[in-house]
Amino acid sequence: MIIPLEGQDAVSATRIVAMVRSGDKTFLYFRDGTTATTGFRPETLRKRYNAFCKEARDNARALCGRMGGNME
């Protein structure tokens, strides 16, 4: 459950307790009380998360197929 951010940064979605959009920034609030800031809107973060999950599933299926396994 990873959300890719700018550059090579990423955060675990399970750590996030809130996303607050203010101006042109989104503040991510984590369970441990720390925060992070991104230029992505919450809707864009959701799309990036979904795209990351789809790519991971597709890659896992391809790997299982090459190794003779079954993902279903």
C-alpha positions as CSV (number, residue, x, y, z in Angstrom):
1,M,0.0,0.0,0.0
2,I,2.5,2.5,-1.3
3,I,1.7,6.0,-2.7
4,P,4.4,7.3,-5.0
5,L,5.2,11.0,-4.5
6,E,7.6,13.4,-6.3
7,G,10.8,12.0,-7.5
8,Q,11.8,8.7,-5.7
9,D,9.8,9.5,-2.6
10,A,6.9,7.2,-1.5
11,V,4.8,6.8,1.6
12,S,2.9,3.9,3.1
13,A,-0.9,4.5,2.8
14,T,-1.4,2.6,6.1
15,R,0.6,5.4,8.0
16,I,-1.6,8.3,6.7
17,V,-4.4,9.4,9.0
18,A,-5.4,12.6,7.1
19,M,-4.7,14.6,3.9
20,V,-5.4,18.3,4.0
21,R,-5.3,20.5,0.9
22,S,-4.2,24.1,1.5
23,G,-3.4,26.4,-1.4
24,D,-1.2,24.5,-3.8
25,K,0.0,21.9,-1.3
26,T,-1.3,18.8,0.4
27,F,-0.3,18.0,3.9
28,L,-0.1,14.4,4.9
29,Y,-0.5,13.6,8.6
30,F,0.9,10.3,9.8
31,R,0.0,8.1,12.8
32,D,3.3,8.9,14.6
33,G,2.5,12.7,14.5
34,T,4.9,13.6,11.7
35,T,3.8,15.3,8.5
36,A,4.9,15.5,4.9
37,T,4.0,18.0,2.2
38,T,3.4,17.3,-1.5
39,G,2.3,19.3,-4.5
40,F,-0.1,16.6,-5.6
41,R,-3.8,16.9,-4.9
42,P,-5.5,14.1,-2.9
43,E,-7.3,13.0,-6.0
44,T,-4.0,12.7,-7.9
45,L,-2.5,10.7,-5.0
46,R,-5.4,8.3,-5.2
47,K,-4.8,7.9,-8.9
48,R,-1.1,7.3,-8.4
49,Y,-1.8,4.7,-5.7
50,N,-4.3,2.9,-8.0
51,A,-1.8,2.9,-10.9
52,F,1.0,1.6,-8.7
53,C,-1.2,-1.2,-7.4
54,K,-2.3,-2.2,-11.0
55,E,1.3,-2.2,-12.2
56,A,2.4,-4.3,-9.2
57,R,-0.4,-6.8,-9.9
58,D,0.4,-7.0,-13.6
59,N,4.1,-7.6,-12.8
60,A,3.3,-10.3,-10.3
61,R,1.0,-12.1,-12.8
62,A,3.7,-12.0,-15.4
63,L,6.3,-13.3,-13.0
64,C,3.9,-16.1,-11.8
65,G,3.2,-17.0,-15.4
66,R,6.9,-17.3,-16.2
67,M,7.5,-19.4,-13.1
68,G,4.4,-21.7,-13.8
69,G,2.4,-20.4,-10.8
70,N,-1.1,-19.2,-10.5
71,M,-2.3,-15.9,-8.9
72,E,-6.0,-16.8,-8.8
